[in-house]
Amino acid sequence: MIEQTFSGVVVRATGSWYEVLTEGERLQCRIRGKLRLKGVRSTNPVVVGDRVMGITDEQGNHLIVDIEPRRNYVIRRASNLSKESHIIAANIDRALLMVTLRQPETALEFVDRFLVTCEAYKIPVVLLLSKSDLQDPEALVAFRAIYEPIGYRVLEVSTATGEGVEQVRELLIGATTLLSGNSGVGKSTLVQAIDPTLDIRTGEISDSHHKGRHTTTFSTIYPLVEGGYVIDTPGIKGFGLIDIEEEELWHYFPEMMHYGQECRFYNCTHTHEPGCAVIAALEEGAIAEQRYESYLKMMDDDDKYRK
């Protein structure tokens, strides 16, 4: 067999094997050893959504040898006290973050960390309030009051009642969309409701811990029958920031960017300085306390990772 070349998109990544969709077929590939030695401080040098080049050697093995430059990606710190990153997916048109206010509860700080990362890489985000039929109506209103005024679209979704499913389906047409969130928020169930032809496993909430059981083990791209692609990802427990400097963090809070330009000092950290327009807006109720608390926690908790 003569060595041949191919190119395509990574549609599934397990960490050791990568499924690449080419024009004619799906190839099960490995990474050529040299690709691992480029000094990438990531747990996964090749990710779902990557456009890659490869070769099929004389023995019929498919090897990824190069990656095209990514236009964007969603990244998080790999684990506690780790300086490595974990890239969730690359080359994304939009991200949908599924949030539940109970059964299980999604922490607002998790939401804000996800939003900050997407702002940093210029990925538009829509927030999906999942299992809306099980949520406290007042809590739904309170959530909207935090995020809609600063420019984020919020959709209430329930696969049990069908609420919002058609709106999400319309968002997915013709785009590559990342679907993310904690375990148990209903990501795979929503994808199945949008396109019943897809074979996606779904699971239930653990009664003993009220946490979601992982039903998606690896990130996978699914082509949708109406056009477009959705990236279903494993549930994420935490979202540590990486590659965002302390002094630029506030740039990724839209409401802080709005008021921060009026601060007395150009290098204001918006934590204690006199003449801080952000603190003044917070005291006037123009900035949500929950969002500001998230900002302070990111400044404090992530400081040790920047050293």
C-alpha positions in Angstrom: 0.0 0.0 0.0 1.4 3.4 -1.0 1.4 6.1 1.7 -1.6 8.5 1.2 -2.6 11.9 2.7 -6.0 13.0 4.0 -7.6 16.0 5.7 -10.8 16.3 7.8 -12.5 17.3 11.0 -12.0 15.6 14.4 -15.6 14.5 15.4 -14.7 12.3 18.4 -11.7 12.4 20.7 -11.0 9.7 23.4 -7.5 10.8 24.3 -5.8 8.0 22.5 -8.0 7.5 19.4 -9.4 10.3 17.2 -12.3 9.8 14.7 -11.7 12.1 11.7 -14.5 12.8 9.2 -13.1 13.2 5.7 -15.0 13.8 2.5 -15.5 10.1 1.9 -15.3 8.3 5.3 -14.6 8.3 9.0 -11.1 7.3 9.9 -9.9 6.0 13.3 -6.6 7.8 13.8 -3.8 8.1 16.3 -1.5 11.1 16.7 2.0 10.8 15.2 4.5 10.9 18.0 6.2 14.1 16.8 3.0 16.0 17.1 3.0 15.4 20.9 6.4 17.0 21.3 5.5 20.6 20.3 5.4 21.8 23.9 1.6 22.1 24.1 0.7 22.4 27.8 -2.5 20.7 27.2 -3.9 17.3 28.3 -5.3 17.0 24.8 -3.3 18.4 21.9 -6.0 17.4 19.4 -9.6 18.1 20.1 -13.1 17.8 18.7 -13.6 20.5 16.0 -9.9 20.6 14.9 -9.2 20.5 11.2 -6.3 18.1 10.8 -4.0 16.7 8.2 -2.9 13.1 8.2 -1.3 10.2 6.4 -2.3 6.6 5.9 0.9 4.7 6.1 1.9 1.5 4.2 0.5 -0.7 6.9 -2.9 1.1 6.7 -2.6 3.1 9.9 -4.2 6.5 9.9 -2.0 9.1 11.6 -2.7 12.8 12.4 0.4 14.8 11.5 -0.7 18.4 11.7 -3.5 20.7 13.0 -4.7 23.8 11.1 -4.7 27.0 13.2 -7.8 27.2 15.4 -10.1 30.3 15.0 -11.2 29.9 18.7 -11.7 27.3 21.4 -13.2 26.8 24.8 -10.5 26.0 27.4 -10.3 25.4 31.1 -7.7 24.5 33.7 -7.2 20.7 33.6 -7.4 20.1 37.4 -6.8 21.7 40.8 -3.2 23.1 41.1 -2.5 22.1 37.5 -0.8 24.4 35.1 -2.0 22.3 32.2 -5.1 23.2 30.2 -7.9 21.1 28.8 -9.4 22.3 25.6 -13.1 21.2 25.3 -13.6 21.9 21.6 -12.3 24.1 18.8 -13.6 26.1 15.9 -17.0 26.9 17.4 -19.7 29.3 16.1 -21.7 29.4 19.3 -21.8 27.9 22.7 -25.0 26.9 24.6 -24.5 26.5 28.4 -27.2 24.5 30.0 -28.0 25.5 33.6 -30.3 24.1 36.2 -31.2 26.0 39.3 -32.0 22.7 41.1 -32.0 19.0 40.4 -28.9 19.5 40.2 -28.0 23.1 41.0 -25.6 24.9 38.7 -23.4 27.4 40.7 -23.5 30.9 39.3 -19.7 31.2 39.6 -19.5 28.2 37.2 -21.7 30.0 34.8 -19.6 33.2 35.1 -16.3 31.3 34.6 -17.7 29.7 31.4 -18.9 33.1 30.1 -15.5 34.8 30.8 -13.7 32.1 28.8 -16.1 32.5 25.9 -15.8 36.2 26.0 -12.0 35.9 25.9 -12.2 33.8 22.7 -15.1 35.7 21.2 -17.6 32.9 21.2 -21.2 34.0 21.5 -23.1 32.2 24.3 -26.8 31.5 24.9 -27.8 30.4 28.4 -30.4 27.5 28.5 -32.4 27.2 31.7 -32.9 23.5 31.6 -35.7 21.4 33.1 -37.7 24.6 33.4 -40.8 22.7 34.4 -39.0 21.6 37.6 -37.6 25.0 38.6 -38.9 27.6 41.0 -40.5 30.4 38.8 -39.1 33.1 41.0 -35.6 31.7 40.6 -35.9 31.7 36.9 -36.9 35.3 36.9 -34.0 36.2 39.2 -31.6 34.4 36.9 -32.9 36.3 33.9 -32.5 39.6 35.8 -28.8 38.9 36.2 -27.8 37.9 32.7 -30.3 39.4 30.2 -29.5 43.1 31.0 -25.8 42.5 30.3 -26.5 41.0 26.8 -26.9 37.3 27.2 -29.9 35.6 25.7 -31.6 33.2 28.2 -34.0 30.5 27.0 -36.1 28.3 29.2 -36.0 24.7 28.0 -37.8 21.5 29.0 -37.6 18.3 27.1 -40.5 17.0 29.2 -42.9 19.6 28.0 -41.2 20.6 24.8 -40.7 24.2 25.9 -37.9 26.0 24.1 -36.8 22.9 22.1 -37.8 24.4 18.8 -36.0 27.7 19.6 -32.8 25.7 20.3 -33.2 23.7 17.1 -33.4 27.0 15.1 -30.1 28.1 16.8 -28.3 25.0 15.7 -29.1 25.1 12.0 -26.1 25.8 9.8 -23.7 26.3 12.7 -21.2 24.4 14.8 -22.5 24.6 18.3 -20.9 23.6 21.6 -23.4 22.3 24.2 -21.9 22.3 27.7 -22.9 22.2 31.4 -22.6 20.3 34.6 -23.5 16.6 34.6 -27.2 15.9 34.8 -28.5 19.1 33.3 -29.9 17.2 30.3 -27.5 17.9 27.4 -27.7 14.5 25.7 -31.5 14.4 26.3 -31.9 17.8 24.6 -29.8 16.8 21.6 -31.9 13.6 21.3 -35.1 15.7 21.4 -33.8 18.1 18.7 -32.8 15.2 16.4 -34.3 11.8 17.3 -32.3 10.1 14.6 -29.2 10.5 16.7 -28.1 7.6 19.0 -27.1 9.4 22.2 -27.1 7.7 25.6 -29.0 9.6 28.3 -29.0 9.0 32.1 -30.7 9.9 35.3 -29.8 11.8 38.4 -28.2 9.9 41.2 -30.7 9.8 44.1 -28.0 9.5 46.7 -26.0 12.5 45.7 -28.4 14.5 43.5 -25.6 14.8 41.0 -25.7 13.9 37.4 -24.3 10.6 36.2 -21.9 11.0 33.2 -23.7 9.8 30.1 -21.3 11.4 27.6 -17.8 10.0 28.1 -16.0 11.8 25.3 -16.8 15.0 23.3 -18.5 14.1 20.1 -19.7 16.1 17.1 -23.1 15.1 15.7 -24.3 16.2 12.3 -27.9 17.3 12.5 -30.5 16.3 10.0 -31.5 19.9 9.3 -27.9 21.0 8.8 -25.3 22.1 11.3 -23.3 20.3 13.9 -23.7 20.0 17.7 -20.8 19.1 20.0 -22.0 17.1 23.0 -19.5 17.2 25.8 -19.0 15.3 29.1 -20.4 17.0 32.1 -18.0 19.5 33.7 -17.8 19.8 37.5 -15.5 22.9 37.7 -14.2 25.5 35.3 -10.8 26.9 36.3 -9.6 29.8 34.2 -6.3 29.6 32.3 -4.3 32.0 30.1 -6.3 35.0 31.4 -4.2 37.6 33.2 -5.4 39.2 36.4 -5.4 42.7 35.1 -7.5 41.8 32.0 -10.1 39.6 33.8 -12.6 42.5 34.1 -12.5 43.0 30.3 -14.6 39.8 30.0 -17.4 41.0 32.2 -19.5 43.1 29.8 -21.1 45.2 32.6 -17.7 46.0 34.1 -16.3 47.0 30.7 -19.2 49.4 30.4 -18.5 51.2 33.6 -14.8 50.5 34.1 -13.7 53.0 31.4 -14.9 55.8 33.8 -12.6 54.8 36.6 -10.2 57.4 38.0 -7.1 55.1 37.5 -6.4 53.4 34.2 -5.1 50.3 36.0 -8.0 50.1 38.4 -8.6 46.5 39.7 -12.2 47.4 40.7 -11.7 46.0 44.2 -10.7 48.9 46.4 -9.5 52.0 44.5 -11.0 55.5 45.1 -13.0 56.8 42.2 -13.8 53.3 40.9 -16.9 53.5 38.6 -17.5 49.7 38.8 -17.8 49.8 42.6 -20.1 52.8 42.3 -22.3 51.0 39.8 -22.3 48.0 42.2 -23.5 50.1 45.1 -26.2 51.7 42.9 -27.5 48.2 41.9 -26.4 48.6 38.2 -24.0 45.6 38.5 -25.4 42.4 40.0 -23.8 41.4 43.4 -23.5 37.8 42.3 -21.5 38.7 39.2 -19.2 40.9 41.2 -18.7 38.2 43.8 -17.7 35.8 41.0 -15.2 38.4 39.8 -13.6 38.6 43.2 -13.4 34.8 43.6 -11.7 34.5 40.2 -9.2 37.2 41.1 -8.5 35.4 44.5 -8.8 31.7 43.7 -7.0 31.8 40.4 -4.1 34.1 41.5 -1.9 31.1 42.5 -2.2 29.6 39.1 -0.7 32.6 37.4 2.6 32.4 39.2 
